[in-house]
Amino acid sequence: MFKKFILSAAMPLIIILGAGIVSAQTAPVSGRVELKKADGTVVPVQGALVEIFRTDIRASGPADKTDKKGVFNFAGLALGATYVISVSAPGAAPQYLPNVKAGQTDIKITLSEGDGRRLTPEEVREAIAKGAGGDAPAGMTEEQKKAQAEYEKKIKEIKEKNAKIQQKTAIIEAALRDGNSAFQAKNWDGAIAKYDEGIAADPDFAGSAPVLMNNKGAALRERAVATYNQNVKNPDPSAKVEAFRRVKEDLGTAAATYGRSLEILKNAQPGDISDPKLRDSQMAAALRGAADTFRLMTLTEQVDETKIELAKALLPEYIATETDPARKAQAKVILADLYRILGDSDKSIAEYRKVVEEMPDNLDALAGLGLSLVNAGYINNNKEQLQEGANYLQKYASAAPDGHKYKKDALGLIQSLKDEQKITPQKVTNPTRRRNN
């Protein structure tokens, strides 16, 4: 088969699908208020005023009143900040509890009988400044101290996790930016290396990996095309073989990269991607990139046999989603072309027949079917296959414009069949078309 220069027009994508998941920055505080009476009995206090505020800044904080069981609750307070709780109730002496932190949910405050006075925030701050305080809230039990330690541990873990996410995000954003700059400069090696850096930072995260993988696939395809075009007329056979080996490797890696991108997107968890439309666009980009990669395998005739199963899986999915009729029709022939180039005539014939049945005038399918039938006929010494192959080649040659990619080869093969096999092409009867269910 003759060789020709191949063109490609891949472009990198510049968006990040979603940011890293950062843990919430607030946590609840809750507890109960009880009253120890003069006779020693302890009862819950209903209607106690519970105020909470920070001592490091002068600002009013939230307030709550206890329920009939003496329970109070604050839904969300800033992690890392230190608070003081001030409690007052009719018939009780006021009390305050310093060193309270977000996340404490089993606080117990015991009041004694008194005049029911309320401490102002200024009075509480002044009292704390005179020496109240400590590492743990006054009156905490051993269980509460243990819970406080667990809370501090969790806060540390959250901070460490968020720091790692921020570090990964910085690496990914830099890799995407630098990779796209290299891509625009046609520095394919540099672009691929940068995209790989970004992928390695979080290889399974649907919020970033698919964009980087799709861009890497585009860069691999561009490098394969450049290598092919530079070596298609290389007079050094050894250098040409080595170059074409690299073309096959790049196209095979590109196909696998698109496949992995799709796998991650399909398995994405809620929240991984900020906008569902971005997920859909990346899936479409991966499918189109894969289809273009398999098409380039056929145009360069550098087919990675290990990627056939991937082609069988992705091409139908791409065809089902492609809205451009020309690209859809083109894609329907790709799998058959892959089999033909690999020399698997039986499978290529079966795939070409499917296309011809649906599109009887598809030139690429007619040519491919004719070539595959003739090849099988020679291998099997089967005159019927040779005859049918000649029929399809003649139909193709009669319809194809001069200069069409297979026309010269088809005419030469028809003449050889006439001269050597005494086979004259006959008119092809179009098969019955399938009905779409």
C-alpha positions as CSV (number, residue, x, y, z in Angstrom):
1,M,0.0,0.0,0.0
2,F,1.3,3.4,-0.9
3,K,2.4,5.9,1.8
4,K,1.4,9.5,2.2
5,F,1.7,12.3,4.7
6,I,-0.8,12.4,7.5
7,L,-2.3,15.5,8.9
8,S,-3.7,16.0,12.4
9,A,-5.3,18.8,14.3
10,A,-5.5,17.9,17.9
11,M,-5.8,20.7,20.5
12,P,-5.1,20.6,24.3
13,L,-7.9,21.4,26.8
14,I,-7.2,24.0,29.4
15,I,-9.9,23.3,32.0
16,I,-9.7,21.5,35.3
17,L,-12.9,19.5,35.9
18,G,-13.1,20.0,39.7
19,A,-11.1,21.0,42.7
20,G,-9.7,18.8,45.4
21,I,-12.2,18.0,48.2
22,V,-11.4,20.1,51.2
23,S,-13.0,19.1,54.5
24,A,-15.5,21.4,56.2
25,Q,-14.1,24.3,58.2
26,T,-16.7,24.3,60.9
27,A,-18.0,21.9,63.6
28,P,-20.8,21.8,66.2
29,V,-20.6,22.5,69.9
30,S,-23.2,21.1,72.3
31,G,-23.7,20.1,75.9
32,R,-26.0,20.3,78.9
33,V,-26.5,22.6,81.9
34,E,-27.4,21.2,85.3
35,L,-28.0,22.8,88.7
36,K,-26.6,21.5,92.0
37,K,-29.0,22.4,94.7
38,A,-28.1,23.1,98.4
39,D,-29.4,19.6,99.4
40,G,-26.9,18.0,96.9
41,T,-29.4,17.0,94.3
42,V,-28.6,17.7,90.6
43,V,-31.3,18.6,88.1
44,P,-31.2,19.8,84.5
45,V,-31.8,23.5,83.9
46,Q,-34.4,24.4,81.4
47,G,-34.3,27.9,79.8
48,A,-30.7,28.7,80.8
49,L,-29.1,31.3,78.5
50,V,-26.0,29.9,76.9
51,E,-23.7,32.4,75.1
52,I,-20.6,31.6,73.3
53,F,-18.0,34.0,72.0
54,R,-14.3,34.3,71.3
55,T,-11.9,36.1,73.6
56,D,-9.3,37.0,71.0
57,I,-11.7,39.3,69.2
58,R,-14.4,41.6,70.4
59,A,-17.5,40.4,68.6
60,S,-20.8,39.1,69.8
61,G,-21.4,35.4,69.3
62,P,-24.4,33.1,69.0
63,A,-26.7,32.3,71.9
64,D,-29.0,29.4,72.8
65,K,-31.4,28.4,75.5
66,T,-31.4,25.0,77.0
67,D,-34.4,22.6,76.5
68,K,-36.2,20.7,79.2
69,K,-33.3,18.3,79.5
70,G,-30.8,21.2,79.9
71,V,-29.3,20.6,76.4
72,F,-27.9,23.4,74.3
73,N,-26.5,23.2,70.8
74,F,-24.5,25.4,68.4
75,A,-24.5,24.1,64.8
76,G,-21.2,25.3,63.3
77,L,-18.2,27.1,64.9
78,A,-14.9,27.8,63.2
79,L,-12.3,25.1,63.6
80,G,-9.1,26.1,65.3
81,A,-10.6,29.0,67.2
82,T,-11.0,29.0,71.0
83,Y,-14.3,30.0,72.6
84,V,-15.7,30.7,76.0
85,I,-19.2,29.7,77.1
86,S,-21.1,31.9,79.5
87,V,-24.2,30.5,81.2
88,S,-26.9,32.2,83.3
89,A,-30.3,31.1,84.6
90,P,-32.9,32.3,87.1
91,G,-32.1,31.2,90.6
92,A,-28.5,30.2,89.7
93,A,-25.1,31.8,90.0
94,P,-23.6,32.6,86.6
95,Q,-20.8,30.4,85.3
96,Y,-18.4,30.4,82.4
97,L,-16.3,27.7,80.7
98,P,-13.1,28.8,78.8
99,N,-11.0,26.9,76.3
100,V,-13.9,25.5,74.3
101,K,-13.2,24.4,70.8
102,A,-15.4,23.5,67.8
103,G,-16.2,19.8,67.7
104,Q,-16.8,19.4,71.5
105,T,-20.3,17.8,71.8
106,D,-20.5,16.5,75.4
107,I,-19.9,19.5,77.5
108,K,-21.3,19.6,81.0
109,I,-21.7,22.8,82.9
110,T,-22.8,22.7,86.6
111,L,-24.4,25.8,88.1
112,S,-24.9,26.4,91.8
113,E,-27.9,28.3,93.3
114,G,-27.6,32.1,93.2
115,D,-29.2,35.3,92.2
116,G,-29.7,34.6,88.5
117,R,-27.3,37.4,87.4
118,R,-25.9,37.3,83.8
119,L,-22.2,38.0,83.2
120,T,-21.4,40.4,80.4
121,P,-18.8,39.4,77.8
122,E,-16.5,42.1,79.3
123,E,-16.8,40.6,82.7
124,V,-16.0,37.1,81.4
125,R,-13.0,38.4,79.5
126,E,-11.7,40.2,82.5
127,A,-12.1,37.1,84.7
128,I,-10.2,35.0,82.2
129,A,-7.5,37.6,82.0
130,K,-7.0,37.4,85.7
131,G,-6.0,33.7,85.6
132,A,-8.9,31.5,84.7
133,G,-8.3,29.0,81.9
134,G,-6.1,26.0,81.3
135,D,-5.5,23.5,78.5
136,A,-8.8,21.8,79.0
137,P,-12.2,23.4,79.9
138,A,-12.9,23.7,83.6
139,G,-14.9,20.8,85.0
140,M,-14.1,18.3,82.1
141,T,-14.3,14.7,83.0
142,E,-11.7,12.2,81.9
143,E,-13.9,11.0,79.1
144,Q,-14.3,14.6,77.9
145,K,-10.6,15.1,78.0
146,K,-10.2,11.9,75.9
147,A,-12.8,13.2,73.5
148,Q,-10.9,16.5,73.3
149,A,-7.7,14.7,72.5
150,E,-9.4,12.7,69.7
151,Y,-10.9,15.9,68.4
152,E,-7.4,17.6,68.2
153,K,-6.1,14.5,66.4
154,K,-8.9,14.7,63.8
155,I,-8.2,18.5,63.3
156,K,-4.6,17.7,62.7
157,E,-5.5,15.0,60.2
158,I,-7.9,17.4,58.4
159,K,-5.2,20.1,58.2
160,E,-2.6,17.6,56.8
161,K,-5.1,16.3,54.3
162,N,-6.0,19.7,53.1
163,A,-2.3,20.7,52.8
164,K,-1.7,17.6,50.6
165,I,-4.7,18.5,48.5
166,Q,-3.4,22.1,48.1
167,Q,0.0,20.7,47.1
168,K,-1.5,18.3,44.6
169,T,-3.6,21.1,43.1
170,A,-0.6,23.3,42.7
171,I,1.3,20.6,40.9
172,I,-1.7,19.8,38.6
173,E,-2.4,23.4,37.7
174,A,1.3,24.0,36.9
175,A,1.6,20.8,34.9
176,L,-1.5,21.7,32.9
177,R,-0.3,25.2,32.2
178,D,3.2,24.2,31.3
179,G,2.0,21.2,29.3
180,N,-0.4,23.4,27.2
181,S,2.4,25.9,26.6
182,A,4.6,23.2,25.3
183,F,1.8,21.8,23.2
184,Q,1.2,25.2,21.5
185,A,5.0,25.4,20.8
186,K,4.8,21.9,19.2
187,N,7.2,20.6,21.9
188,W,5.5,17.2,22.1
189,D,8.1,15.6,24.3
190,G,7.8,18.4,26.8
191,A,4.0,18.5,26.7
192,I,3.7,14.8,27.4
193,A,6.2,15.0,30.3
194,K,4.3,17.8,31.9
195,Y,0.9,16.1,31.5
196,D,2.4,13.0,33.1
197,E,3.6,15.1,36.1
198,G,0.0,16.3,36.6
199,I,-1.5,12.8,36.2
200,A,1.0,11.3,38.7
201,A,-0.1,13.9,41.3
202,D,-3.5,12.4,41.5
203,P,-3.9,9.6,38.9
204,D,-7.4,8.5,39.8
205,F,-9.1,11.8,40.6
206,A,-11.9,12.5,38.1
207,G,-11.6,16.2,38.7
208,S,-8.2,16.5,37.0
209,A,-6.8,13.3,35.6
210,P,-9.1,13.0,32.5
211,V,-8.3,16.5,31.3
212,L,-4.6,15.8,31.6
213,M,-5.0,12.3,30.0
214,N,-7.0,13.7,27.1
215,N,-4.3,16.4,26.5
216,K,-1.6,13.8,26.7
217,G,-3.4,11.6,24.1
218,A,-3.6,14.6,21.8
219,A,0.2,15.3,22.2
220,L,1.0,11.6,21.6
221,R,-1.0,11.7,18.4
222,E,0.7,14.8,17.2
223,R,4.1,13.3,18.0
224,A,3.2,10.2,16.1
225,V,2.1,12.2,13.0
226,A,5.2,14.3,13.1
227,T,7.4,11.2,13.3
228,Y,5.6,9.5,10.5
229,N,5.7,12.5,8.2
230,Q,9.4,12.9,8.9
231,N,10.3,9.3,8.0
232,V,7.7,8.2,5.4
233,K,10.4,8.9,2.7
234,N,13.4,8.1,4.8
235,P,15.9,6.3,2.5
236,D,17.5,4.5,5.5
237,P,15.4,1.3,6.0
238,S,16.6,0.7,9.6
239,A,15.8,4.2,10.6
240,K,12.4,4.1,9.0
241,V,11.5,0.8,10.7
242,E,12.6,2.3,14.1
243,A,10.6,5.5,13.5
244,F,7.5,3.5,12.5
245,R,7.9,1.5,15.7
246,R,7.7,4.7,17.7
247,V,4.6,5.8,15.7
248,K,2.9,2.5,16.6
249,E,3.9,2.9,20.3
250,D,2.7,6.5,20.6
251,L,-0.6,5.7,19.0
252,G,-1.1,2.6,21.2
253,T,-0.3,4.7,24.3
254,A,-2.7,7.4,23.2
255,A,-5.5,4.9,22.8
256,A,-4.9,3.4,26.2
257,T,-4.7,6.9,27.7
258,Y,-8.1,7.9,26.3
259,G,-9.5,4.6,27.5
260,R,-8.3,5.3,31.0
261,S,-9.7,8.8,30.9
262,L,-13.2,7.4,30.1
263,E,-12.9,4.7,32.8
264,I,-12.2,7.4,35.4
265,L,-15.0,9.6,34.2
266,K,-17.5,6.8,34.2
267,N,-16.6,5.8,37.8
268,A,-16.5,9.4,39.1
269,Q,-18.0,9.9,42.5
270,P,-20.5,12.7,43.4
271,G,-18.5,15.9,44.1
272,D,-15.4,14.9,42.1
273,I,-16.5,17.1,39.2
274,S,-18.0,20.5,39.9
275,D,-20.1,20.7,36.7
276,P,-21.7,17.6,35.1
277,K,-21.5,19.4,31.7
278,L,-17.7,19.3,32.1
279,R,-17.8,15.6,32.6
280,D,-19.9,15.1,29.5
281,S,-17.5,17.3,27.4
282,Q,-14.5,15.4,28.6
283,M,-16.1,12.0,27.8
284,A,-16.9,13.3,24.3
285,A,-13.3,14.6,24.0
286,A,-11.9,11.2,25.1
287,L,-14.2,9.2,22.7
288,R,-13.3,11.5,19.7
289,G,-9.6,11.4,20.6
290,A,-9.8,7.6,20.7
291,A,-11.6,7.4,17.4
292,D,-9.0,9.7,15.8
293,T,-6.2,7.6,17.2
294,F,-7.5,4.4,15.7
295,R,-8.1,6.3,12.4
296,L,-4.4,7.4,12.4
297,M,-3.4,3.8,13.0
298,T,-5.1,2.9,9.8
299,L,-3.7,5.8,7.8
300,T,-0.1,5.2,8.9
301,E,-0.7,1.4,8.9
302,Q,0.9,1.2,12.3
303,V,-1.7,-0.8,14.2
304,D,-1.1,-1.8,17.8
305,E,-2.7,-5.3,17.9
306,T,-3.0,-5.2,21.7
307,K,-5.5,-2.2,21.4
308,I,-8.0,-4.0,19.1
309,E,-10.3,-5.0,22.0
310,L,-10.2,-1.4,23.2
311,A,-11.2,-0.3,19.6
312,K,-14.1,-2.8,19.7
313,A,-15.3,-1.2,22.9
314,L,-14.8,2.5,22.2
315,L,-15.7,2.9,18.5
316,P,-19.3,1.8,18.9
317,E,-19.7,4.2,21.9
318,Y,-18.1,7.0,19.9
319,I,-20.4,6.3,16.8
320,A,-23.4,6.4,19.1
321,T,-22.6,9.8,20.4
322,E,-21.1,11.5,17.3
323,T,-23.5,14.0,15.7
324,D,-21.4,14.8,12.6
325,P,-22.6,12.4,9.8
326,A,-19.3,12.4,7.9
327,R,-17.3,11.6,11.0
328,K,-19.8,8.9,12.0
329,A,-19.6,7.3,8.6
330,Q,-15.8,7.5,8.7
331,A,-15.7,5.8,12.1
332,K,-17.8,2.9,11.0
333,V,-15.0,1.7,8.7
334,I,-12.2,2.0,11.2
335,L,-12.5,-1.3,13.0
336,A,-12.6,-3.2,9.6
337,D,-9.6,-1.3,8.4
338,L,-7.7,-2.2,11.6
339,Y,-8.4,-5.9,11.0
340,R,-7.4,-5.6,7.3
341,I,-4.1,-4.0,8.1
342,L,-3.4,-6.7,10.7
343,G,-4.0,-9.3,8.0
344,D,-7.1,-10.8,9.7
345,S,-9.2,-11.1,6.5
346,D,-12.1,-13.0,8.0
347,K,-12.8,-10.3,10.6
348,S,-12.2,-7.4,8.3
349,I,-14.6,-9.0,5.7
350,A,-17.3,-9.4,8.4
351,E,-16.9,-5.8,9.6
352,Y,-16.9,-4.3,6.1
353,R,-20.0,-6.3,5.2
354,K,-21.8,-4.6,8.1
355,V,-20.9,-1.2,6.8
356,V,-21.8,-2.0,3.2
357,E,-25.1,-3.4,4.3
358,E,-25.9,-0.1,6.0
359,M,-24.2,2.2,3.5
360,P,-23.9,0.4,0.1
361,D,-22.1,3.3,-1.5
362,N,-19.4,3.9,1.2
363,L,-16.2,4.1,-0.9
364,D,-13.8,3.1,1.9
365,A,-16.0,0.1,2.8
366,L,-16.3,-1.1,-0.8
367,A,-12.6,-0.8,-1.3
368,G,-11.7,-2.5,2.0
369,L,-14.2,-5.3,1.4
370,G,-12.8,-5.9,-2.1
371,L,-9.2,-5.9,-0.9
372,S,-10.0,-8.2,2.0
373,L,-11.9,-10.7,-0.1
374,V,-9.1,-10.9,-2.7
375,N,-6.5,-11.4,0.0
376,A,-8.6,-14.2,1.5
377,G,-9.2,-15.7,-1.9
378,Y,-5.5,-15.9,-2.6
379,I,-4.7,-17.4,0.8
380,N,-7.5,-19.9,0.6
381,N,-7.2,-20.5,-3.1
382,N,-10.9,-19.6,-3.2
383,K,-12.2,-18.5,-6.6
384,E,-15.5,-17.4,-5.2
385,Q,-13.8,-15.0,-2.8
386,L,-11.6,-13.7,-5.6
387,Q,-14.6,-13.1,-7.8
388,E,-16.6,-11.3,-5.1
389,G,-13.5,-9.2,-4.3
390,A,-13.1,-8.2,-7.9
391,N,-16.8,-7.3,-8.0
392,Y,-16.5,-4.9,-5.1
393,L,-13.3,-3.4,-6.3
394,Q,-14.9,-2.7,-9.7
395,K,-17.9,-1.0,-8.0
396,Y,-15.5,1.0,-5.9
397,A,-13.3,2.0,-8.8
398,S,-16.2,3.0,-10.9
399,A,-17.6,5.3,-8.3
400,A,-14.4,6.7,-6.8
401,P,-12.9,10.0,-8.1
402,D,-9.4,10.0,-9.6
403,G,-6.9,10.2,-6.9
404,H,-9.0,8.5,-4.2
405,K,-6.7,6.7,-1.8
406,Y,-7.4,3.1,-3.0
407,K,-8.3,3.7,-6.6
408,K,-4.9,3.1,-8.2
409,D,-4.3,-0.1,-6.2
410,A,-7.9,-1.3,-7.0
411,L,-7.5,-0.9,-10.7
412,G,-4.1,-2.7,-10.6
413,L,-5.5,-5.6,-8.7
414,I,-8.5,-5.9,-11.0
415,Q,-6.2,-6.1,-14.0
416,S,-4.1,-8.8,-12.2
417,L,-7.2,-10.8,-11.5
418,K,-8.2,-10.6,-15.2
419,D,-4.7,-11.6,-16.4
420,E,-3.7,-14.2,-13.9
421,Q,-7.0,-15.6,-12.7
422,K,-9.2,-15.0,-15.7
423,I,-11.7,-13.3,-13.4
424,T,-13.9,-10.5,-14.8
425,P,-15.7,-8.2,-12.4
426,Q,-19.5,-8.6,-12.3
427,K,-22.1,-6.2,-11.1
428,V,-22.6,-6.2,-7.3
429,T,-26.2,-6.7,-6.1
430,N,-26.7,-4.5,-3.1
431,P,-27.6,-6.4,0.0
432,T,-30.9,-5.9,1.8
433,R,-30.4,-3.1,4.4
434,R,-31.2,-3.7,8.0
435,R,-34.1,-2.0,9.6
436,N,-33.3,0.0,12.6
437,N,-35.3,-1.2,15.6
